[in-house]
Amino acid sequence: MSLNKVKIYEDDFDLFVLLNDSNKIEFLYDINSLGTRGAMLKQVAKYEQSTYEEEFRLAHVEDLKVGIYRLCIVKYDDSITFNCNNLSVINRFVDKIWEQGNILVRNKEIKKTSMDIYKYFKAYDVIKLGMPISDN
């Protein structure tokens, strides 16, 4: 394969720039056997397959008014985040969820984003038990 003979068009170059190093080498190698368009389509197919295999997490956002404070709750399939200007509001809400039969495990790997505008932020993984927990 001679790199001097390779012609990469504008659309192909846009894709080439987005590839990581190993995929760039594979792309250049595939040009020899598949042609430029074939190599590009192979990389697009790999990308589509990888995004299809990823689990897309859908978020459900609720903004509640608790007294004079606002509490923003973002629920995912397996985790929940709280954002509020008052830490005791978050703690009371976590206690309510506990009493409803869910176990919350603190997840410090989930970080506060620019969308979380209030001062305090807590994230939890949710383990559902399905039965309420009694204080007795």
C-alpha positions as CSV (number, residue, x, y, z in Angstrom):
1,M,0.0,0.0,0.0
2,S,1.4,3.4,-1.0
3,L,0.1,6.4,1.0
4,N,0.9,8.6,-2.0
5,K,-1.8,7.0,-4.1
6,V,-4.5,7.2,-1.4
7,K,-7.2,9.8,-2.1
8,I,-9.2,10.8,0.9
9,Y,-12.2,13.0,0.1
10,E,-13.6,15.7,2.4
11,D,-16.4,13.5,3.9
12,D,-13.9,10.7,4.5
13,F,-11.5,13.1,6.1
14,D,-14.1,14.4,8.5
15,L,-14.6,10.8,9.6
16,F,-10.9,10.1,9.7
17,V,-10.3,12.9,12.1
18,L,-12.8,11.5,14.6
19,L,-11.3,8.0,14.7
20,N,-8.9,6.9,17.4
21,D,-5.4,5.9,16.4
22,S,-6.0,2.2,16.0
23,N,-9.1,2.8,13.9
24,K,-7.1,5.3,11.7
25,I,-4.6,2.6,11.0
26,E,-7.4,0.1,10.2
27,F,-9.0,2.7,7.9
28,L,-5.8,3.2,6.0
29,Y,-5.2,-0.5,5.7
30,D,-8.8,-1.1,4.5
31,I,-8.5,1.5,1.7
32,N,-6.1,-0.9,0.0
33,S,-8.6,-3.7,-0.2
34,L,-12.1,-2.0,0.1
35,G,-11.4,1.4,-1.4
36,T,-11.9,4.7,0.3
37,R,-15.7,4.5,0.5
38,G,-15.7,0.8,1.6
39,A,-13.2,1.6,4.4
40,M,-15.4,4.6,5.5
41,L,-18.5,2.5,5.5
42,K,-16.8,-0.2,7.6
43,Q,-15.8,2.4,10.2
44,V,-19.3,3.8,10.2
45,A,-20.8,0.3,10.7
46,K,-18.3,-0.3,13.7
47,Y,-19.4,3.0,15.2
48,E,-23.1,2.2,14.8
49,Q,-22.6,-1.2,16.3
50,S,-20.8,0.2,19.4
51,T,-23.4,2.8,20.0
52,Y,-26.2,0.3,19.6
53,E,-24.5,-2.0,22.2
54,E,-24.2,0.9,24.7
55,E,-27.0,1.2,27.2
56,F,-28.7,4.5,26.8
57,R,-29.8,5.9,30.1
58,L,-33.0,7.8,30.0
59,A,-33.4,10.5,32.7
60,H,-36.6,11.7,34.3
61,V,-36.3,15.1,35.9
62,E,-38.5,16.5,38.6
63,D,-38.3,19.9,40.3
64,L,-40.2,20.0,43.6
65,K,-40.9,22.9,45.9
66,V,-40.2,21.9,49.5
67,G,-41.0,24.8,51.8
68,I,-39.0,27.8,50.5
69,Y,-36.5,25.5,48.7
70,R,-36.4,23.8,45.4
71,L,-35.3,20.2,45.1
72,C,-34.2,18.9,41.7
73,I,-34.4,15.1,41.4
74,V,-33.0,13.3,38.4
75,K,-34.0,9.6,38.2
76,Y,-32.2,7.0,36.0
77,D,-32.9,3.3,35.8
78,D,-30.5,2.4,38.6
79,S,-29.5,5.7,40.2
80,I,-31.0,9.0,41.5
81,T,-29.4,12.4,42.0
82,F,-30.6,15.2,44.3
83,N,-29.7,18.9,44.0
84,C,-30.9,21.6,46.4
85,N,-29.7,24.7,48.3
86,N,-30.6,23.0,51.6
87,L,-28.8,19.8,52.6
88,S,-31.5,18.9,55.2
89,V,-34.1,18.8,52.4
90,I,-32.1,16.2,50.5
91,N,-31.5,14.2,53.7
92,R,-35.3,14.2,54.5
93,F,-36.2,13.1,51.0
94,V,-33.6,10.3,51.2
95,D,-35.2,9.1,54.4
96,K,-38.7,9.1,52.8
97,I,-37.4,7.0,49.9
98,W,-35.8,4.6,52.5
99,E,-39.2,4.3,54.3
100,Q,-40.9,3.4,51.1
101,G,-38.7,0.3,50.8
102,N,-35.7,1.4,48.7
103,I,-32.1,1.2,49.7
104,L,-29.9,4.0,48.5
105,V,-26.2,3.5,48.3
106,R,-24.1,6.7,48.0
107,N,-22.4,7.0,44.6
108,K,-19.6,9.5,44.7
109,E,-18.5,8.7,41.1
110,I,-21.4,10.7,39.7
111,K,-20.3,14.3,39.7
112,K,-22.2,17.5,39.7
113,T,-22.7,19.0,36.2
114,S,-23.4,22.5,35.0
115,M,-27.1,21.6,34.9
116,D,-27.1,21.2,38.7
117,I,-27.5,24.8,39.7
118,Y,-28.1,24.4,43.4
119,K,-25.4,24.3,46.1
120,Y,-25.7,20.7,47.4
121,F,-25.6,17.6,45.2
122,K,-25.9,13.9,46.2
123,A,-26.1,10.9,44.0
124,Y,-27.2,7.4,45.0
125,D,-27.6,3.9,43.4
126,V,-31.0,2.5,44.0
127,I,-31.7,-1.0,45.3
128,K,-35.4,-1.7,45.2
129,L,-36.8,-4.1,47.8
130,G,-40.5,-3.7,47.0
131,M,-41.6,-3.6,50.7
132,P,-41.7,-0.6,53.0
133,I,-39.3,-0.5,55.9
134,S,-40.8,0.0,59.3
135,D,-39.3,2.2,62.0
136,N,-40.4,-0.2,64.7
